[in-house]
């Protein structure tokens, strides 16, 4: 006699299933295409550790050098030399009058002034925008750091004290590079006066912080907030390799050079920074050391050794190529 066993199964709507698959696929890393020679520059420094690009300047930085190198960039150039200039046209610019030897990694702007920043002690050099001579040097204080305000409001005095002591203890354990990127965020993202910047950090537990600078006194800056990242691939402090901002999408980008990818987070507030997706660099490229997003939202990446195919260590992608998934 046949015996039948009936098993209850849940009915899954095809529409729901399609939605789940689409969501899963949207979270898969997007791998960028390999850059050709017109998107890859050779620089007079073989190993690069920092990059800053704007409409007016293209600067790269190398190791412990006290110089930065300026390249030309002509988007309409038909050859690599026309686009990035010849090696002999690249200029070394000394960064002078710092209080201590610095590990210079980038430039940000306040008004017309250029500000060079140091990755070890967060020293700042305010530079003349034409001669690049140092006008002012300063160091960013971190002892006024506060946790992000949550839905209940500002942190209590006890929470602030605990945060500051925790940061000091974690910071003392980091030798060498402590900061790997600075990028300006829109005024509407954070309350208060002045100009705010996202800061990427190698201090354990502090991958993203906010820096506030006076708009009237370039070089007068202080670390103000510790932001909280939610979700996404785990990144250890030693592999944090830079930060960028996409203002229109309200997104923060943090580089992970262990996975050689850039993780994209939605910035709802400093308390609520939520992972959205990741962007993988081409597997052919060496591990990145830093990245920058320029005024036209091109992505620029530098590497500590040249790429074996193009002999380059500075690469870029246009926005429509790299920034997929923008809402």
C-alpha positions as CSV (number, residue, x, y, z in Angstrom):
1,X,0.0,0.0,0.0
2,X,1.4,3.3,-1.0
3,X,1.9,5.9,1.7
4,X,2.0,9.5,0.9
5,X,3.7,12.2,2.9
6,X,2.5,15.7,2.4
7,X,5.1,18.5,3.1
8,X,3.9,22.0,3.7
9,X,5.9,24.5,1.7
10,X,5.7,28.3,1.8
11,X,4.6,30.0,-1.4
12,X,7.2,32.6,-2.5
13,X,5.8,35.2,-4.8
14,X,7.8,35.5,-8.1
15,X,7.7,39.3,-7.7
16,X,9.1,39.1,-4.2
17,X,11.8,36.6,-5.3
18,X,12.8,38.9,-8.2
19,X,13.0,41.8,-5.8
20,X,15.3,39.8,-3.4
21,X,17.6,38.8,-6.3
22,X,17.8,42.3,-7.6
23,X,18.6,43.6,-4.1
24,X,21.3,41.0,-3.7
25,X,22.8,41.8,-7.1
26,X,22.8,45.5,-6.3
27,X,25.0,44.8,-3.3
28,X,27.6,42.9,-5.3
29,X,30.9,44.7,-5.8
30,X,31.1,46.6,-9.1
31,X,34.5,46.0,-10.8
32,X,36.0,48.9,-12.7
33,X,37.4,48.4,-16.2
34,X,41.2,48.5,-16.7
35,X,42.4,52.0,-17.5
36,X,44.1,52.5,-20.8
37,X,47.1,54.8,-21.3
38,X,44.9,57.9,-21.7
39,X,43.6,57.3,-18.2
40,X,46.9,56.4,-16.6
41,X,49.8,58.8,-15.8
42,X,53.5,58.1,-15.3
43,X,54.9,60.4,-12.6
44,X,58.4,61.3,-11.6
45,X,57.8,59.5,-8.3
46,X,57.6,55.7,-8.7
47,X,55.6,55.1,-5.6
48,X,52.7,57.4,-4.7
49,X,50.9,57.7,-1.3
50,X,48.5,60.6,-1.8
51,X,46.6,62.5,-4.5
52,X,44.5,65.7,-4.7
53,X,42.8,66.9,-7.9
54,X,40.7,70.0,-8.6
55,X,39.9,72.2,-11.6
56,X,43.1,74.2,-10.9
57,X,45.7,71.6,-9.8
58,X,46.7,67.9,-9.9
59,X,49.0,67.1,-7.0
60,X,50.5,63.7,-6.0
61,X,52.5,62.9,-2.9
62,X,55.1,60.2,-2.2
63,X,56.1,58.5,1.1
64,X,57.9,60.7,3.5
65,X,58.9,63.3,1.0
66,X,58.6,66.9,2.0
67,X,57.6,67.8,-1.6
68,X,54.5,67.5,-3.6
69,X,54.5,67.0,-7.4
70,X,52.2,69.0,-9.7
71,X,51.1,67.5,-13.0
72,X,49.2,69.2,-15.8
73,X,45.9,67.7,-17.0
74,X,44.2,68.4,-20.3
75,X,41.0,66.3,-20.7
76,X,41.2,66.8,-24.5
77,X,44.7,65.5,-24.9
78,X,45.0,62.9,-27.6
79,X,48.2,61.3,-26.3
80,X,49.4,60.6,-22.8
81,X,51.9,63.4,-23.0
82,X,49.3,65.8,-24.2
83,X,46.9,64.8,-21.4
84,X,49.3,64.6,-18.4
85,X,52.3,66.5,-19.7
86,X,55.8,65.2,-20.1
87,X,57.8,64.0,-17.1
88,X,60.1,67.0,-17.5
89,X,57.1,69.3,-17.1
90,X,56.1,67.9,-13.7
91,X,57.1,70.3,-10.9
92,X,58.3,69.5,-7.4
93,X,56.9,71.9,-4.8
94,X,58.6,71.9,-1.4
95,X,56.3,72.0,1.7
96,X,58.2,74.1,4.1
97,X,58.0,75.6,7.6
98,X,56.1,72.7,9.3
99,X,56.8,72.5,13.0
100,X,57.7,68.8,12.7
101,X,58.7,66.6,9.7
102,X,55.4,65.6,8.1
103,X,54.0,62.8,6.0
104,X,52.1,64.9,3.5
105,X,49.2,63.2,1.8
106,X,46.8,65.8,0.3
107,X,45.5,69.3,-0.2
108,X,42.1,70.8,0.6
109,X,40.9,74.3,0.0
110,X,39.3,77.0,2.3
111,X,38.3,79.9,0.2
112,X,41.2,80.6,-2.2
113,X,43.8,79.1,0.1
114,X,45.3,75.7,-0.3
115,X,45.9,73.7,2.9
116,X,48.3,70.8,2.9
117,X,47.7,68.1,5.5
118,X,50.0,65.7,7.3
119,X,49.0,62.1,7.9
120,X,50.9,61.5,11.1
121,X,50.1,64.4,13.4
122,X,47.5,66.3,11.3
123,X,49.7,69.3,10.8
124,X,48.4,71.8,8.4
125,X,50.2,74.2,6.1
126,X,48.2,77.1,4.6
127,X,49.8,77.8,1.2
128,X,49.6,80.8,-1.2
129,X,47.6,79.5,-4.1
130,X,50.0,81.0,-6.7
131,X,53.5,80.6,-5.2
132,X,52.7,77.7,-2.9
133,X,54.8,79.3,-0.2
134,X,53.7,78.6,3.4
135,X,51.6,81.4,5.0
136,X,50.8,79.6,8.2
137,X,51.4,76.3,9.9
138,X,49.2,74.7,12.6
139,X,48.2,71.4,14.2
140,X,44.7,70.1,14.5
141,X,43.6,69.5,18.2
142,X,41.7,66.3,18.8
143,X,40.9,66.7,22.5
144,X,37.5,68.2,21.7
145,X,36.2,65.2,19.8
146,X,32.6,64.3,20.6
147,X,30.5,61.2,19.7
148,X,27.9,61.7,17.0
149,X,24.6,63.2,18.1
150,X,21.9,60.5,18.1
151,X,18.1,60.6,17.7
152,X,17.9,61.6,21.4
153,X,20.2,64.6,20.9
154,X,23.7,65.5,21.9
155,X,25.8,63.1,24.0
156,X,26.1,63.6,27.7
157,X,29.2,65.0,29.5
158,X,30.0,61.5,30.6
159,X,29.7,60.1,27.1
160,X,31.9,62.8,25.8
161,X,34.6,62.2,28.4
162,X,34.5,58.5,27.7
163,X,34.8,59.1,24.0
164,X,37.8,61.4,24.3
165,X,39.7,59.1,26.7
166,X,39.0,56.1,24.3
167,X,40.3,58.0,21.3
168,X,43.4,59.1,23.1
169,X,44.2,55.6,24.2
170,X,43.6,54.2,20.7
171,X,45.6,57.0,19.0
172,X,48.6,56.3,21.2
173,X,48.8,52.8,19.8
174,X,49.2,54.0,16.2
175,X,52.7,54.7,15.0
176,X,53.3,56.4,11.7
177,X,50.2,57.2,9.6
178,X,47.0,58.0,11.5
179,X,45.0,59.8,8.9
180,X,44.5,58.8,5.2
181,X,42.0,61.2,3.7
182,X,40.2,64.6,4.0
183,X,37.2,65.6,1.9
184,X,34.9,68.5,2.2
185,X,31.2,67.8,3.0
186,X,28.3,70.1,2.2
187,X,27.2,72.5,4.9
188,X,23.7,71.0,5.0
189,X,25.1,67.6,6.2
190,X,26.2,68.9,9.7
191,X,24.9,71.7,11.8
192,X,27.2,74.6,12.9
193,X,29.4,77.2,11.4
194,X,32.5,76.9,9.4
195,X,33.4,74.3,6.8
196,X,33.2,70.6,7.6
197,X,35.4,67.8,6.2
198,X,35.2,64.0,6.4
199,X,38.4,62.5,7.7
200,X,39.5,58.8,7.2
201,X,41.6,57.5,10.1
202,X,43.8,54.5,10.9
203,X,43.0,54.9,14.6
204,X,41.3,51.6,15.6
205,X,37.5,52.2,16.0
206,X,37.6,55.6,14.3
207,X,37.5,55.0,10.5
208,X,35.4,58.2,9.9
209,X,35.5,61.5,11.8
210,X,34.5,65.1,11.1
211,X,36.9,68.0,11.0
212,X,35.6,71.6,11.3
213,X,37.6,74.6,10.0
214,X,37.0,78.3,10.2
215,X,36.0,79.8,6.8
216,X,37.6,83.1,7.8
217,X,40.9,81.7,9.2
218,X,42.3,78.9,7.1
219,X,44.4,76.6,9.3
220,X,42.2,77.0,12.3
221,X,40.6,73.6,12.5
222,X,39.6,71.0,15.1
223,X,38.4,67.4,15.1
224,X,34.7,67.5,16.2
225,X,32.9,64.2,15.7
226,X,33.3,60.5,15.6
227,X,30.9,59.1,13.0
228,X,29.4,55.5,13.1
229,X,29.6,53.2,10.1
230,X,26.9,50.6,9.7
231,X,27.1,47.4,7.6
232,X,29.4,46.6,4.7
233,X,32.6,44.7,4.5
234,X,34.7,44.6,7.6
235,X,37.7,46.9,7.4
236,X,40.6,46.9,9.8
237,X,42.2,50.2,10.8
238,X,45.5,49.5,9.0
239,X,43.7,49.2,5.6
240,X,41.7,52.4,5.6
241,X,43.2,54.3,2.6
242,X,41.2,57.5,2.0
243,X,37.8,59.2,1.9
244,X,35.7,60.9,-0.7
245,X,32.3,62.6,-0.9
246,X,29.6,62.5,-3.5
247,X,27.5,65.5,-2.5
248,X,24.4,65.0,-4.7
249,X,24.0,61.4,-3.7
250,X,24.8,62.2,-0.1
251,X,27.4,59.4,0.0
252,X,30.7,59.0,1.8
253,X,33.3,56.7,0.2
254,X,36.0,54.9,2.2
255,X,38.9,53.0,0.6
256,X,39.8,49.5,1.8
257,X,43.2,48.6,0.3
258,X,43.2,45.1,1.6
259,X,40.3,44.3,-0.7
260,X,41.4,47.0,-3.2
261,X,37.9,48.4,-3.2
262,X,36.0,51.6,-2.2
263,X,33.0,51.1,0.1
264,X,30.1,53.5,-0.5
265,X,28.0,54.6,2.5
266,X,24.8,56.7,2.7
267,X,25.4,59.7,5.0
268,X,22.0,60.2,6.8
269,X,23.8,61.8,9.7
270,X,27.1,61.3,11.5
271,X,25.3,58.9,13.7
272,X,23.8,57.0,10.8
273,X,26.3,56.2,8.0
274,X,25.0,53.1,6.2
275,X,26.8,50.9,3.7
276,X,25.3,50.8,0.2
277,X,27.7,49.0,-2.2
278,X,31.4,48.5,-3.0
279,X,33.4,49.4,-6.0
280,X,36.4,47.1,-6.9
281,X,39.5,48.3,-8.6
282,X,40.6,46.2,-11.6
283,X,42.5,43.1,-10.4
284,X,45.4,44.1,-12.7
285,X,46.2,47.2,-10.6
286,X,48.5,47.2,-7.5
287,X,46.8,47.8,-4.2
288,X,45.8,51.5,-3.9
289,X,47.4,53.8,-1.5
290,X,44.9,56.7,-1.8
291,X,42.2,58.2,-3.9
292,X,40.5,61.5,-4.7
293,X,37.3,62.7,-6.3
294,X,37.7,65.9,-8.4
295,X,35.3,68.8,-9.1
296,X,33.8,66.8,-12.0
297,X,33.4,63.7,-9.9
298,X,36.1,61.8,-11.6
299,X,37.7,59.1,-9.5
300,X,41.5,59.3,-9.2
301,X,43.6,56.5,-7.6
302,X,47.3,56.3,-6.8
303,X,49.3,53.1,-6.1
304,X,52.6,52.5,-4.2
305,X,54.2,50.8,-7.3
306,X,53.5,51.2,-11.0
307,X,51.1,49.1,-12.9
308,X,53.0,46.5,-15.0
309,X,51.0,47.1,-18.1
310,X,51.0,50.9,-18.4
311,X,53.9,51.6,-16.1
312,X,51.6,54.1,-14.3
313,X,50.8,54.9,-10.7
314,X,48.1,57.5,-11.2
315,X,44.8,56.4,-12.8
316,X,41.4,58.0,-13.3
317,X,37.8,57.1,-14.4
318,X,35.0,59.4,-15.5
319,X,31.9,59.6,-13.3
320,X,29.7,57.7,-15.8
321,X,32.2,54.8,-15.7
322,X,32.8,54.4,-12.0
323,X,29.8,55.8,-10.2
324,X,27.1,53.2,-11.0
325,X,24.0,52.8,-8.9
326,X,23.5,56.5,-8.1
327,X,19.9,57.1,-7.0
